[in-house]
Structures are given as C-alpha cells and as structure tokens.
Amino acid sequence: MSAISIIEKRRSYRGRFKPQPVPREHLAAIMRAGLAAPSGCNKQTTSLIAVDDKDILARLLGVIDPPVAATAPAVICVLTRRINAYRDRCFAVQDYSAAIENMLLAAVELGYQSCWYEGHITDTDRICDKMAAILNVPGGYDLVCMLPVGIAEDEPTAPKKQPFEERAWFNSFGSKD
Ligand SMILES: Cc1cc2nc3c(=O)[nH]c(=O)nc-3n(C[C@H](O)[C@H](O)[C@H](O)COP(=O)(O)O)c2cc1C
C-alpha cells in the first residue's frame, strides 16, 4: 500500500478487537514509526510505553471511565515533556501529534486498527494521571494519549468529511480555479 492509500484508509476505530495478541515486533515497528516523526528543533519531546502485559493492561483500561478500547490486546501510551525548542517556544503538542499520526498509519499498514484517545483521558477527571501512575511515569512527563492496537472485529466506519473544495484551495483563499 502506498503512503497515500494508507492515509486515506485510516479511520478512528472504536469497535471490539479480536483477542489475538500483537507481536512485539509489530508494536516496536509502530513505536519506531512514531519516534521517526519530525519534532520542533529535533527536541524529541515524545516518549512511548507499549502495554501488552494482560494484568497491566487490565489495570490501565480499568481506570478509563466510561471505558474505551476495553478489548484491545495492546495499547501504546504517548508521553510528552514540555521542553522549549528555543526561547519560550515549546512544540511538544505538535511533536506528539506528528508521532501519533505516524503510529496510526503504521498500525494500518500492519493490519491493525486504532484510535487517537486524547480528549477522553485528559479531561478534568485526569484519567491520564491515573494511567501514568500505573506505568510508573516519572515527574516531568505527561501521559497525553492512548492508542489501542489490535485486529478489528468489525468494519471501521468513515465519518463524514467536508468536501475538498470547502477546505483547500489553490493560490487564494476560497479560489474556485
Ligand atoms: C487531538 C485529538 C483527540 C482525540 N480524542 C479522541 C477521544 O478522546 N476519543 C475518541 O473516540 N476519539 C478521539 N479522537 C479521534 C477523532 O474523534 C477522529 O479523528 C475524528 O472523529 C475523525 O475521524 P477519523 O479519525 O476516522 O478520520 C481524537 C482525535 C484528535 C486529533
């Protein structure tokens, strides 16, 4: 599959996963794709923890309320450090966003489905902090996102997206040429 066809095929998958475990080499390949992403001034502010141990996974998913990705055989947690790239400019959000998208695409290439779970775990109830404690994440790192990884049981569905012509133009905003 070409990069563009993988990009077009990727969907946020929120259905059930098959119980098959994800081989370590696949998890590592997805994580390597994440760490290969660009980062502002190459500060590499993003770190990752894959969880495939059944007990740790159960504890981790157990603190997510309401539950998501409950049947995932593995997840990748995304950590960030707010290091300034230069002066007072911190690109940590951009850095981990690029890493996440790379991982979502790598997962599709390897036959898995995933979803970018950030809003759900970083809300005022700070589920992310409970997850970080379970994973022994030290101070200075924030757990900001969780990506389930597994083989989908259902067909992923595509959300409606606005037409290209309403969001992208050539040479001038709103141009019809
Ligand atoms: C920053 C960010 C946070 C997100 N957080 C969540 C989330 O907490 N729960 C969820 O189900 N989807 C979450 N998503 C996935 C979006 O809902 C999804 O990308 C969007 O609906 C478009 O669907 P698509 O990914 O299939 O194109 C998040 C996506 C982004 C970029």
The ligand as an SDF file (V2000), in Angstrom:
LIG
                    3D

 31 33  0  0  0  0  0  0  0  0999 V2000
   -6.4320   15.6610   19.4260 C   0  0  0  0  0  0  0  0  0  0  0  0
   -7.4160   14.5330   19.1910 C   0  0  0  0  0  0  0  0  0  0  0  0
   -8.0790   13.9810   20.2800 C   0  0  0  0  0  0  0  0  0  0  0  0
   -8.9530   12.9160   20.0860 C   0  0  0  0  0  0  0  0  0  0  0  0
   -9.5460   12.3390   21.1750 N   0  0  0  0  0  0  0  0  0  0  0  0
  -10.4530   11.3560   20.9960 C   0  0  0  0  0  0  0  0  0  0  0  0
  -11.0690   10.7540   22.1310 C   0  0  0  0  0  0  0  0  0  0  0  0
  -10.7920   11.0730   23.2820 O   0  0  0  0  0  0  0  0  0  0  0  0
  -11.9860    9.7770   21.9010 N   0  0  0  0  0  0  0  0  0  0  0  0
  -12.3020    9.3720   20.6350 C   0  0  0  0  0  0  0  0  0  0  0  0
  -13.1560    8.4900   20.4860 O   0  0  0  0  0  0  0  0  0  0  0  0
  -11.7090    9.9040   19.5280 N   0  0  0  0  0  0  0  0  0  0  0  0
  -10.7990   10.8830   19.6930 C   0  0  0  0  0  0  0  0  0  0  0  0
  -10.1600   11.4350   18.6030 N   0  0  0  0  0  0  0  0  0  0  0  0
  -10.4650   10.9220   17.2480 C   0  0  0  0  0  0  0  0  0  0  0  0
  -11.4010   11.8700   16.4870 C   0  0  0  0  0  0  0  0  0  0  0  0
  -12.6830   11.8220   17.0660 O   0  0  0  0  0  0  0  0  0  0  0  0
  -11.4390   11.4130   14.9970 C   0  0  0  0  0  0  0  0  0  0  0  0
  -10.1540   11.5700   14.4420 O   0  0  0  0  0  0  0  0  0  0  0  0
  -12.4440   12.2150   14.1690 C   0  0  0  0  0  0  0  0  0  0  0  0
  -13.7650   11.9410   14.5870 O   0  0  0  0  0  0  0  0  0  0  0  0
  -12.3550   11.9340   12.6650 C   0  0  0  0  0  0  0  0  0  0  0  0
  -12.4860   10.5420   12.4090 O   0  0  0  0  0  0  0  0  0  0  0  0
  -11.3360    9.7300   11.6320 P   0  0  0  0  0  0  0  0  0  0  0  0
  -10.1540    9.6440   12.5700 O   0  0  0  0  0  0  0  0  0  0  0  0
  -11.9330    8.3560   11.3610 O   0  0  0  0  0  0  0  0  0  0  0  0
  -10.9880   10.4820   10.3870 O   0  0  0  0  0  0  0  0  0  0  0  0
   -9.2240   12.4410   18.7650 C   0  0  0  0  0  0  0  0  0  0  0  0
   -8.5390   12.9900   17.6850 C   0  0  0  0  0  0  0  0  0  0  0  0
   -7.6240   14.0070   17.8830 C   0  0  0  0  0  0  0  0  0  0  0  0
   -6.8650   14.5630   16.7060 C   0  0  0  0  0  0  0  0  0  0  0  0
  1  2  1  0
  2  3  1  0
  2 30  2  0
  3  4  2  0
  4  5  1  0
  4 28  1  0
  5  6  2  0
  6  7  1  0
  6 13  1  0
  7  8  2  0
  7  9  1  0
  9 10  1  0
 10 11  2  0
 10 12  1  0
 12 13  2  0
 13 14  1  0
 14 15  1  0
 14 28  1  0
 15 16  1  0
 16 17  1  0
 16 18  1  0
 18 19  1  0
 18 20  1  0
 20 21  1  0
 20 22  1  0
 22 23  1  0
 23 24  1  0
 24 25  2  0
 24 26  1  0
 24 27  1  0
 28 29  2  0
 29 30  1  0
 30 31  1  0
M  END
$$$$
